[in-house]
Structure formats: structure tokens, C-alpha cells
Amino acid sequence: MQEAIRQAKKSLAEGGIPIGSVLVRNGEIVAVGHNKRVQEKNPILHGEMDCLNNAGRIGSYKDCVIYSTLMPCYMCGGTIVQFNIPKVVVGENKTFAGSVEFMESHGVEVVNLQLPECIEMMEDFIKARPDLWWEDIGEL
């Protein structure tokens, strides 16, 4: 999770939304990513999507765990379900409920850590940049 938090901070430093993600297989990091919607002007480049894109074609994802600083949205949750990623470890869902029920209903184990560092990072960002936040979650 610490690498996901580093990725979120990297996105924030780039002027983006502070959400980071890491894909792990057998205890080894396969790929990292962060939300790049602002930086690359790409509406679907959420943290999880960037991470999976950076992983490239790795065959099966059935033995992977994806970490994210924020509960995945339905787009990212759908991708997790589609690729049969069995476990998601999340920094928090206080600031965004996301797709936990959807993922769980499709057999994904969701571990929500409710980390104060992740909550504070998102609360500070939402307060400072509500325009980007509402755009990111499709509520603009």
C-alpha cells in the first residue's frame, strides 16, 4: 500500500488527482500507476487503469492482488472483475464509496484498510479542487 500512496502523491505533484495503484503477483510488484486523467487529458486513465495498462499483457491475473488508495469506481471495478483479479486492498472508501458491493458480488475479496493518510489526502484534495473531483467521479 505504501507504493500506492507514493503513486497518489506523484499524481498530486503532477497536478492530478491523488489516487495510486499497484498490481502485485506472488509478493512482487508487477506494475504501478496513478490517476492521469488531468495530466494526459484521458477520461478513463484512473489509477487502476493506468496500473493495469503499465502491467501490459501478463496472461492470467488470477494470482494477483491490486492495491488502490481509493475504492475503485464501477469502471475500474468492472475491469477487476473482467480480469478475474481475486483481491483488492483499498486505502479507504470514506470519501468515495465506489463499487465494493459490485466487486464482492462477483467474488472479489475487498479489504478496506480505512487508512487515515489516504482519507486525509482525498479530503484535502476534494476541498482544494472540487471541480476536478466532481469531474473525476462523473458528477460534474
N, C-alpha and C positions, 0 to 999 in steps of 0.2 A: 504494500500500500504506500510505503514511503516513496517509491519511484513514481507512482500515480500522482501523488501530491507534488512531487518535483515537476512533473509534466504540467499539472494545473498551474503552478506558479510560472512556468515557462510561457504558457499561453497568455496569462495575465500580463507578463512583462512585454509580450509582443503586441499588446493592445487587444487581446482576445478575451474569450470567456474562460474562466479558470476551472476547466474540467480536464482531468487527466485519466489515462487508462493504460493498463499493462496486461499483456497476454503471457501466461506462464504455462509451461509444459514440463512435467517432472521436476519441479522446483527451479527451473531455469527460465529466464526471461526470453521470450521469443520475439516480442515486439513491444514498442511503446508508442503512445500517441497522445495528442491533446486536441481539444476543440480548436478548429482552424476556420470556422465559418467567416469570421471577420477578416483574418489575415489573407485567406485565399478566395474570399467572396464566393464561397461554396456552401449552399444551404444545407447540404447533408453531411458535411465534414465534422460531425460530432466527435468527441474524444474516442469513443469505442470504434466508430467507423474509421477514424484515422489510424488507430492501433491495428485493426484488422487489415486495413489496406497496407500498412507497413509490414505486416507479417507475410503478405503475399500468399501464394498457394502453398499451403503446408499439408495438404491432404486432409486427413481427418482432424477435427477439433475436439473429438470425444474425450481426449485425455488432457484437456486444457482447462485452466481457470482464468477468467477475465476479472481484473480489478478495475474499479472505477471510483473516482472521488464522489460522484453523484449517482443516484439511482438512474439507470438507463431509461430513456424515453421509449415510446412504443416502437419507433423506427429501429433503435438500437436493440431493444428487447426482442423485436422480431428477427433481427439478424442473428442474435444469440441463439434463439430457438431454431432458426433455419439451419445454422451450422452445428447444431447439437452440442453446444458448449454446455457442459453439465452443471457448472458452478460459477456464480458471480459473487464477488466480495465487494461490497459497496461502502464508501466512506460515510454517506449519510443520505437520508431522504426527508429530512425536516423541511428543507427549502423547496423540494420538488418530489412529489410522491412517486412519479414515474410509473413503470409498468411491472411492479413487483407481482401483482396478482396474475397478470398475463403470463409472465415467465414461470411462476410456480405452477400454474395450471397446465403448463406444457412440460413439467418435470424438471425444471431448472431449480437447483438449490440456490437460494438467495440468502447471503449472510450480510446483515446490515450492522456495521460497526458503530454508527452514530458518533463518529469522531468529532470532538469539539473543534479541532483545527479545520476540518472540512466544512462544518456548519458555519463557522465564523468567516471563512474565506468566501463562501457563497453569499452569506448575509451582507457582508461588506460590499461585495460586487453588485448585488441587486440594489442596494441602497445608492451606490455611486453611479451605476449605469442601468437604470431600469429599462431604458429604451432597448439596449442590446439584449437584456434578459427576456423581455416580453417577445422580442423578435425570435430569439432562440427557441423558446417553447411554443411558438405559434400562436401567441395571444395578443399580438400587436393590433 
